Amino acid sequence: MTLAELIADTERALTAAGVGFGHGTTNAHDEAAWLVLHAVGLPLHTDFTDSKQNQDLAPEQLGQAATLLRARTESRKPLAYLIGEAWLQGVPFTVDERAIVPRSLIAEVIADGSVDPWLGDKTHRVLDLCTGNGSLAVLAAMAWPDVQVDAADLSPDALAVAALNVQRHALTNRIRLIESDGLARCDGPYDLMLCNPPYVNAQSMATLPAEYLAEPELALAGGADGMDFVRQLIEAAPQHLSAQGVLVLEIGNERAHFEAAFPTLNPVWLETSAGGDAVLLLTRQALRA
């Protein structure tokens, strides 16, 4: 069996098993390619449609792929947990079940420069609140080489994973990890605050696929309308931002709930691959007003 044939078979098996996606891939084809390439020891950029890949795979490679496929379909855990790694904006991150799989849309607005018009020479301190495995903190440090980054989370388990990624990317001198309930232990003032908080509303939590339920509930569940943490953040943020500071906040599919909770706010909605309703920006002035 060739590489392309094995990926096609794996795609069919994933579809038949009815697994859920959203932790690095959005469909069975991409998940199958990721699974197989990892299992057979080939890099993710391998072109499996190339004629050079038409050779039959070794029996041990087929066995490794079958074992990983079985683990994926039977456990319903995200593939990232099974292999211990995920990628965000082309950057690899160590992951395990102590933190959610990195997938924040804020990574896109860091990478494409959407936030840059609100930054400047006075941007020195950045906070990644609810940092999880530290991926946004790492990406921020990479994008803006002159800033110092605080990465805060309530979960000591998540911070242990974040520490692995800070070390992995040699950023221990620029990223400080803080165990904090919200902004309680984040002294500021910050010129830029990034936050991908728990925002899934209770009704949605009740219908999440098993793959999401394998992640820490603390990092997902946002209360009845998904805004429990966000309410605390909106109230406290101005006291932790510098005069020209801005907050970049992800709220996923909860724009209606956000606008119902904060009818007087007028955020800037930033475009991402999910559209223009998932990530917003608020200046300190807008928050205070």
C-alpha positions as CSV (number, residue, x, y, z in Angstrom):
1,M,0.0,0.0,0.0
2,T,1.4,3.4,-1.0
3,L,1.3,6.6,1.1
4,A,-1.6,8.1,-0.9
5,E,-3.6,4.9,-0.6
6,L,-3.1,4.7,3.1
7,I,-4.2,8.3,3.6
8,A,-7.3,7.6,1.5
9,D,-8.1,4.5,3.6
10,T,-7.5,6.4,6.8
11,E,-9.8,9.2,5.6
12,R,-12.6,6.8,5.0
13,A,-12.1,5.2,8.4
14,L,-12.2,8.5,10.2
15,T,-15.4,9.5,8.3
16,A,-17.0,6.1,9.1
17,A,-16.1,6.5,12.8
18,G,-17.8,9.9,13.0
19,V,-14.9,11.5,14.8
20,G,-14.9,15.3,15.5
21,F,-12.4,17.8,14.1
22,G,-11.3,21.3,15.1
23,H,-8.0,20.6,16.9
24,G,-5.6,21.4,14.1
25,T,-7.7,20.2,11.2
26,T,-11.3,20.7,10.0
27,N,-12.0,17.6,7.9
28,A,-11.2,13.9,7.6
29,H,-8.8,14.3,4.7
30,D,-6.5,16.7,6.5
31,E,-6.7,14.7,9.7
32,A,-5.8,11.5,7.8
33,A,-2.8,13.1,6.2
34,W,-1.6,14.4,9.5
35,L,-2.1,11.1,11.2
36,V,-0.4,9.0,8.6
37,L,2.5,11.2,7.9
38,H,3.3,11.3,11.7
39,A,2.8,7.5,12.0
40,V,5.2,6.7,9.1
41,G,7.8,9.3,10.2
42,L,7.5,11.7,7.3
43,P,7.4,15.5,7.7
44,L,4.0,17.3,7.4
45,H,5.0,19.1,4.2
46,T,5.4,15.8,2.4
47,D,3.6,15.8,-1.0
48,F,1.9,12.4,-0.9
49,T,0.6,12.9,-4.4
50,D,4.1,13.0,-5.8
51,S,5.1,10.0,-7.9
52,K,8.1,9.5,-5.6
53,Q,5.7,8.4,-2.9
54,N,4.2,5.6,-5.0
55,Q,6.4,3.0,-3.3
56,D,4.8,0.5,-1.0
57,L,5.1,1.3,2.7
58,A,6.9,-1.1,5.0
59,P,4.8,-3.4,7.2
60,E,5.9,-1.7,10.3
61,Q,4.8,1.7,8.9
62,L,1.4,0.3,8.2
63,G,1.2,-1.1,11.7
64,Q,2.1,2.2,13.3
65,A,-0.6,4.0,11.3
66,A,-3.2,1.4,12.2
67,T,-2.3,1.7,15.9
68,L,-2.6,5.5,15.8
69,L,-5.9,5.3,13.9
70,R,-7.4,2.9,16.3
71,A,-6.4,5.1,19.3
72,R,-7.9,8.1,17.5
73,T,-11.3,6.5,16.7
74,E,-11.6,4.6,20.0
75,S,-10.5,7.2,22.5
76,R,-12.0,10.2,20.6
77,K,-9.1,12.3,21.9
78,P,-7.7,15.0,19.6
79,L,-4.9,13.7,17.5
80,A,-2.6,16.4,19.0
81,Y,-2.9,14.8,22.4
82,L,-2.1,11.3,21.0
83,I,1.1,12.5,19.3
84,G,2.0,15.2,21.8
85,E,2.3,18.1,19.3
86,A,0.2,20.7,17.5
87,W,1.1,23.5,15.1
88,L,-0.2,27.1,15.1
89,Q,0.8,29.5,12.4
90,G,3.5,27.1,11.3
91,V,5.1,26.9,14.8
92,P,5.2,23.6,16.6
93,F,4.0,23.3,20.2
94,T,4.2,20.6,22.8
95,V,0.7,19.6,24.0
96,D,-1.0,17.2,26.4
97,E,-4.3,16.9,28.2
98,R,-3.3,19.5,30.9
99,A,-4.1,22.3,28.5
100,I,-6.4,22.8,25.5
101,V,-5.0,22.2,22.0
102,P,-3.7,25.5,20.6
103,R,-6.0,26.9,17.9
104,S,-6.8,30.5,18.9
105,L,-7.7,32.8,16.1
106,I,-5.7,35.5,17.8
107,A,-2.7,33.8,16.3
108,E,-3.9,35.0,12.9
109,V,-4.2,38.6,13.8
110,I,-0.7,38.5,15.4
111,A,0.7,36.9,12.2
112,D,-1.0,39.1,9.6
113,G,-0.3,42.4,11.4
114,S,-3.9,43.3,12.1
115,V,-3.0,44.4,15.6
116,D,0.0,46.4,14.5
117,P,-1.8,49.8,13.8
118,W,-2.6,50.0,17.5
119,L,1.0,49.3,18.6
120,G,4.1,51.5,18.4
121,D,7.4,52.4,19.9
122,K,5.9,52.5,23.3
123,T,4.7,48.9,23.1
124,H,6.9,47.1,25.6
125,R,4.8,44.9,27.8
126,V,2.4,42.2,26.5
127,L,0.1,40.0,28.6
128,D,-1.3,36.7,27.3
129,L,-4.1,36.0,29.7
130,C,-5.5,32.4,29.9
131,T,-2.3,31.3,28.2
132,G,-2.9,27.6,28.3
133,N,0.1,25.9,26.7
134,G,1.7,29.3,26.0
135,S,1.3,29.4,22.3
136,L,0.0,33.0,22.0
137,A,2.8,34.2,24.3
138,V,5.4,32.5,22.2
139,L,3.9,33.8,18.9
140,A,3.7,37.3,20.4
141,A,7.4,37.2,21.5
142,M,8.3,36.0,18.0
143,A,6.3,38.7,16.2
144,W,7.5,41.6,18.3
145,P,11.1,41.0,19.3
146,D,11.4,44.1,21.5
147,V,8.5,43.2,23.9
148,Q,8.5,41.3,27.2
149,V,5.6,38.9,27.6
150,D,3.7,37.8,30.8
151,A,1.8,34.6,30.3
152,A,-0.9,34.0,32.9
153,D,-3.2,31.1,33.7
154,L,-5.3,29.9,36.7
155,S,-4.2,26.3,36.0
156,P,-0.7,25.2,37.3
157,D,-1.0,22.2,35.0
158,A,-1.5,24.4,31.9
159,L,1.5,26.5,33.0
160,A,3.7,23.4,33.3
161,V,2.9,22.8,29.6
162,A,3.5,26.5,28.8
163,A,6.9,26.2,30.4
164,L,7.8,23.4,28.1
165,N,7.0,25.6,25.1
166,V,8.8,28.6,26.4
167,Q,11.9,26.5,26.8
168,R,11.3,24.8,23.4
169,H,11.5,28.1,21.7
170,A,14.3,29.5,23.8
171,L,12.2,32.4,25.2
172,T,12.8,32.0,28.9
173,N,14.4,35.4,29.0
174,R,11.4,37.1,27.4
175,I,8.3,35.3,28.7
176,R,7.4,35.2,32.4
177,L,4.8,32.6,33.5
178,I,2.3,33.7,36.2
179,E,-0.3,31.6,38.1
180,S,-3.2,34.0,38.4
181,D,-7.0,34.0,38.7
182,G,-7.8,36.4,35.9
183,L,-5.8,39.6,36.4
184,A,-5.4,39.2,40.1
185,R,-1.6,38.7,40.0
186,C,-0.8,40.5,36.8
187,D,0.6,43.8,37.8
188,G,0.8,45.6,34.5
189,P,0.4,48.1,33.1
190,Y,0.3,46.3,29.8
191,D,0.5,47.9,26.4
192,L,-1.2,44.9,24.7
193,M,-3.4,42.3,26.4
194,L,-4.3,39.1,24.5
195,C,-7.0,36.9,25.9
196,N,-8.6,33.7,24.6
197,P,-10.8,33.0,27.6
198,P,-13.3,30.3,28.5
199,Y,-16.3,31.5,26.5
200,V,-18.4,28.5,25.5
201,N,-22.0,29.0,26.7
202,A,-23.7,26.2,28.7
203,Q,-26.0,25.1,25.9
204,S,-23.1,24.6,23.5
205,M,-21.0,22.9,26.2
206,A,-23.8,20.3,26.5
207,T,-23.5,19.4,22.8
208,L,-19.7,19.5,22.3
209,P,-18.1,16.5,20.5
210,A,-16.1,14.1,22.6
211,E,-12.8,15.5,21.3
212,Y,-13.6,18.8,23.1
213,L,-14.7,17.1,26.3
214,A,-11.2,15.5,26.4
215,E,-9.9,19.0,27.1
216,P,-9.9,20.8,30.5
217,E,-13.4,22.2,31.1
218,L,-11.9,25.1,33.0
219,A,-10.5,26.4,29.7
220,L,-13.8,26.1,27.8
221,A,-16.9,26.7,29.9
222,G,-17.9,30.3,30.2
223,G,-21.2,30.0,32.1
224,A,-24.8,30.3,31.0
225,D,-24.1,32.8,28.2
226,G,-20.3,32.2,27.9
227,M,-19.5,35.7,29.4
228,D,-18.7,34.9,33.0
229,F,-14.9,35.4,32.7
230,V,-15.3,38.1,30.1
231,R,-17.4,40.3,32.4
232,Q,-14.7,40.2,35.0
233,L,-12.0,41.0,32.4
234,I,-13.9,43.9,30.9
235,E,-14.3,45.4,34.3
236,A,-10.8,45.0,35.4
237,A,-8.8,45.5,32.2
238,P,-8.6,49.3,32.2
239,Q,-6.7,49.3,35.5
240,H,-4.1,46.9,34.0
241,L,-3.6,48.7,30.6
242,S,-1.3,51.6,29.8
243,A,-2.7,54.9,28.5
244,Q,-2.5,53.7,24.9
245,G,-3.1,50.0,25.8
246,V,-5.4,47.7,23.9
247,L,-7.2,44.4,24.6
248,V,-7.5,41.8,21.9
249,L,-10.2,39.3,22.9
250,E,-11.5,36.1,21.3
251,I,-15.1,35.2,21.8
252,G,-15.6,32.5,19.1
253,N,-19.3,32.1,18.2
254,E,-20.5,34.2,21.1
255,R,-20.9,37.6,19.4
256,A,-24.6,37.8,20.1
257,H,-24.0,37.0,23.8
258,F,-21.1,39.5,24.0
259,E,-23.2,42.3,22.5
260,A,-26.1,41.5,24.8
261,A,-23.8,41.6,27.8
262,F,-21.9,44.8,26.8
263,P,-24.4,46.9,24.7
264,T,-22.5,50.1,25.1
265,L,-19.1,48.9,24.0
266,N,-18.1,49.6,20.4
267,P,-15.2,47.2,19.7
268,V,-13.2,46.9,16.5
269,W,-14.0,43.5,15.0
270,L,-10.9,41.9,13.4
271,E,-11.1,39.6,10.3
272,T,-9.9,36.0,10.7
273,S,-10.4,32.8,8.9
274,A,-13.6,32.4,10.9
275,G,-15.0,35.7,9.6
276,G,-15.3,39.0,11.4
277,D,-17.3,38.0,14.5
278,A,-14.8,36.0,16.6
279,V,-12.0,38.4,17.6
280,L,-12.4,41.9,18.8
281,L,-10.2,44.8,19.9
282,L,-10.9,47.4,22.6
283,T,-8.7,50.4,23.5
284,R,-8.4,51.4,27.1
285,Q,-10.3,54.5,26.3
286,A,-13.2,52.5,24.9
287,L,-13.2,50.2,28.0
288,R,-13.2,53.1,30.4
289,A,-16.0,54.9,28.5
